Amino acid sequence: MQLWVGLGNPGTQYALHRHNIGFMAADTIADVHDFGPVQKKYLGWAQDGRVGGEKIVMLKPATFMNDSGQSVRAALDFFKLAPEDVTVFYDELDLDPFKLKVRRGGGTAGHNGIRSIDKHIGAEFRRVRLGIGHPGHKDRVTGHVLGNFAKSEMDPLADLLGAVAAEAPWLAKGDDVRFMNDIALRLAGD
């Protein structure tokens, strides 16, 4: 069993924020792979399903971004999983918009949700970093991250989320390189 976590902030006012791309990825994967109904559990919203034959619990913490680690810890403890069983989907400023990178462990790059998870479970979880691009100056970061995706970004966003969901079986099998490569190929074909 694996725990997949999409990061974001709860509430409709945040739904299209760049900071919520992790929630969007979680929802898209759960929809495409016919996960069960959403249940309020582990300080968040959880759904059970299968991706590529692997049992996955999808979690969207309801704690707000800065306390995401509390929700992840609650689910980890309930299922008696290790940090290595956790995959987190989240926004990454230092990646070009709609690019994706996967890695295990590493730093927080100033991401408060990742910092919270590191604090609660350690750093050895898998990270699926979804690029939102940098606005160019540090004074504009907060507005960029907490701003909605622009209308012109909706098609590339949908393409990325669709590719993540379609190629998710590679992630479930632990083939991170194939997951990244197949997404890049899929997006290059658009």
C-alpha positions as CSV (number, residue, x, y, z in Angstrom):
1,M,0.0,0.0,0.0
2,Q,1.1,3.5,-0.8
3,L,0.0,6.9,0.5
4,W,-0.2,9.6,-2.2
5,V,-0.7,13.2,-0.9
6,G,-1.8,16.2,-2.9
7,L,-0.9,19.5,-1.3
8,G,-3.1,22.6,-1.3
9,N,-5.3,24.8,0.8
10,P,-8.9,23.9,1.5
11,G,-11.7,26.1,0.4
12,T,-13.2,27.1,-3.0
13,Q,-11.4,30.5,-2.9
14,Y,-8.1,28.6,-3.3
15,A,-9.2,26.1,-5.8
16,L,-7.4,27.5,-8.9
17,H,-4.3,28.9,-7.0
18,R,-1.0,27.7,-8.3
19,H,-0.3,26.5,-4.7
20,N,-3.2,24.0,-5.1
21,I,-1.8,22.1,-8.1
22,G,-1.1,19.2,-5.8
23,F,-4.8,19.0,-4.9
24,M,-5.6,19.2,-8.6
25,A,-3.2,16.3,-9.4
26,A,-4.7,14.2,-6.5
27,D,-8.3,14.8,-7.8
28,T,-7.4,14.0,-11.4
29,I,-5.6,10.8,-10.5
30,A,-8.5,9.7,-8.3
31,D,-11.1,10.5,-11.0
32,V,-9.2,8.8,-13.9
33,H,-8.5,5.7,-11.8
34,D,-12.1,5.5,-10.3
35,F,-11.1,5.8,-6.7
36,G,-13.8,5.3,-4.0
37,P,-15.8,8.1,-2.4
38,V,-14.0,10.9,-0.5
39,Q,-14.0,10.3,3.3
40,K,-13.1,12.8,6.0
41,K,-10.1,11.1,7.7
42,Y,-6.6,11.8,8.9
43,L,-7.2,15.6,9.2
44,G,-8.0,15.6,5.5
45,W,-10.0,14.0,2.7
46,A,-9.0,10.5,1.8
47,Q,-10.0,8.1,-1.1
48,D,-9.0,4.5,-1.7
49,G,-8.2,3.1,-5.0
50,R,-5.8,1.2,-7.3
51,V,-3.3,2.5,-9.8
52,G,-1.6,0.0,-11.9
53,G,-2.6,-2.8,-9.6
54,E,-1.2,-1.1,-6.5
55,K,-3.4,-0.1,-3.6
56,I,-3.2,3.7,-3.1
57,V,-4.7,5.9,-0.4
58,M,-5.0,9.4,-1.8
59,L,-5.0,12.2,0.8
60,K,-5.6,15.9,0.6
61,P,-4.7,17.5,4.0
62,A,-7.4,19.8,5.2
63,T,-5.0,21.5,7.6
64,F,-3.9,24.3,5.3
65,M,-0.5,24.0,3.6
66,N,1.7,25.0,6.5
67,D,0.4,22.1,8.7
68,S,0.2,19.4,6.0
69,G,2.6,17.2,7.9
70,Q,0.0,16.6,10.7
71,S,-2.4,15.0,8.2
72,V,0.3,12.9,6.6
73,R,1.6,11.7,10.0
74,A,-1.9,10.7,11.0
75,A,-2.4,8.6,7.9
76,L,1.1,7.1,8.1
77,D,0.5,6.1,11.7
78,F,-3.0,4.6,10.9
79,F,-1.7,2.5,8.1
80,K,1.7,1.7,9.8
81,L,3.5,2.9,6.7
82,A,7.1,4.2,6.3
83,P,8.1,7.6,4.8
84,E,9.3,5.6,1.8
85,D,5.7,4.7,1.1
86,V,4.6,8.3,0.7
87,T,4.5,10.3,-2.5
88,V,3.7,14.0,-2.3
89,F,2.4,16.1,-5.3
90,Y,3.1,19.8,-5.0
91,D,3.9,23.1,-6.7
92,E,7.5,24.0,-7.5
93,L,8.6,27.6,-8.2
94,D,12.0,26.6,-9.5
95,L,10.6,24.5,-12.4
96,D,9.2,25.9,-15.6
97,P,5.4,26.0,-15.7
98,F,3.9,22.6,-16.4
99,K,7.2,20.7,-16.2
100,L,7.5,17.9,-13.7
101,K,10.3,16.2,-11.7
102,V,10.3,13.3,-9.3
103,R,12.9,12.6,-6.7
104,R,13.1,11.0,-3.3
105,G,14.3,13.0,-0.3
106,G,15.9,16.4,-0.6
107,G,15.4,19.9,0.8
108,T,12.3,22.0,1.1
109,A,13.2,24.8,-1.3
110,G,11.2,27.1,1.0
111,H,7.9,25.2,0.5
112,N,6.0,25.3,3.8
113,G,4.0,22.2,3.1
114,I,7.1,20.2,2.4
115,R,8.8,21.7,5.4
116,S,5.8,20.6,7.6
117,I,5.9,17.0,6.2
118,D,9.7,16.8,6.7
119,K,9.2,17.9,10.3
120,H,6.5,15.2,10.9
121,I,7.8,12.2,9.0
122,G,11.4,13.0,7.9
123,A,12.7,13.8,4.4
124,E,12.8,10.3,2.7
125,F,9.4,10.5,0.9
126,R,9.0,10.7,-2.9
127,R,8.3,14.2,-4.2
128,V,6.4,14.9,-7.5
129,R,7.3,18.5,-8.2
130,L,4.8,20.2,-10.5
131,G,6.3,23.4,-12.1
132,I,4.5,26.7,-11.7
133,G,7.5,28.9,-12.7
134,H,9.0,31.8,-10.9
135,P,7.6,35.3,-11.3
136,G,11.1,36.7,-11.7
137,H,11.5,38.6,-8.4
138,K,11.2,37.4,-4.9
139,D,8.9,40.2,-3.9
140,R,6.3,38.8,-6.4
141,V,6.5,35.1,-5.2
142,T,3.6,35.2,-2.7
143,G,1.2,36.8,-5.2
144,H,2.3,34.4,-7.9
145,V,2.0,31.2,-5.7
146,L,-1.3,32.4,-4.2
147,G,-2.7,33.6,-7.5
148,N,-5.0,31.8,-9.8
149,F,-3.7,30.1,-13.0
150,A,-4.4,32.5,-15.9
151,K,-7.0,31.5,-18.5
152,S,-4.2,31.0,-21.0
153,E,-2.7,28.4,-18.7
154,M,-5.8,26.2,-18.4
155,D,-5.1,24.0,-21.4
156,P,-1.4,23.3,-20.5
157,L,-2.5,22.7,-16.9
158,A,-5.2,20.2,-18.0
159,D,-2.6,18.5,-20.3
160,L,-0.1,18.1,-17.4
161,L,-2.7,16.8,-15.0
162,G,-4.1,14.4,-17.6
163,A,-0.6,13.1,-18.4
164,V,0.2,12.7,-14.6
165,A,-3.0,10.6,-14.2
166,A,-2.4,8.6,-17.4
167,E,1.2,7.7,-16.5
168,A,0.5,7.2,-12.8
169,P,0.8,3.4,-13.0
170,W,4.6,3.9,-13.6
171,L,4.8,5.9,-10.4
172,A,2.8,3.3,-8.5
173,K,5.3,0.6,-9.7
174,G,8.2,2.8,-8.6
175,D,9.5,3.5,-12.1
176,D,10.0,7.3,-11.6
177,V,12.2,7.7,-14.7
178,R,9.6,6.1,-17.0
179,F,6.9,8.2,-15.4
180,M,8.8,11.4,-16.1
181,N,9.9,10.3,-19.6
182,D,6.4,9.3,-20.6
183,I,4.9,12.5,-19.4
184,A,7.5,14.5,-21.2
185,L,6.8,12.6,-24.4
186,R,3.0,12.9,-24.0
187,L,3.3,16.7,-23.4
188,A,5.8,17.1,-26.3
189,G,3.1,15.6,-28.6
190,D,0.6,18.3,-27.9
